[in-house]
Amino acid sequence: MDLKNLKKITWFKFRVWPKIWSGKFAVLGYIDARDCMDILDKVVWSENRHKKFYTEKGNLFCSVGIKIGDNIVRKDDCWTESNTEQEKGEASDAFKRACVNWGIGRFLYTLPRIYISEVEEKNNKYDITNFVKTKFKSKLSSRYETNNSI
């Protein structure tokens, strides 16, 4: 089990931020909770990872624990309500944020800023990830290629 592998760049998707800046949409890279679970399973195996939820001061927290030797080391984080499927979104976001504390998906914070026009957003609404990765290939550079296997 090499915990450095949790920090590797992995497959990620793009979504359009719902606000417009100067006539353009911001595009954000993301991974979802299933991606986080897959990475944890590949790196630390499912029997060595633990997830639990708890509330504190009205916020839902997620604790992601990894068994290291005889101990379970935990990293926690929380999130507030989501716009879609409130309870599920809150739990999913808390889990993803706790995973970031282990390094999963942290590379997403270093992605370059990408903006697309309203026409581009409308024409590529159902395949925004492939559109962005093709149009902005040079901007994303080889640093964000995902042929690294974990």
Secondary structure, DSSP 4 states (H G I P E B T S, - for coil): --GGGGGS----EEEEEEEEETTEEEEEEE--HHHHHHHHHHHH-GGGEEEEEEEETTEEEEEEEEEETTEEEEEEEEE---SSSHHHHHHHHHHHHHHHHTTTTGGGGGSPPEEEEHHHHHHTTT-HHHHHHHHTHHHHTGGG------
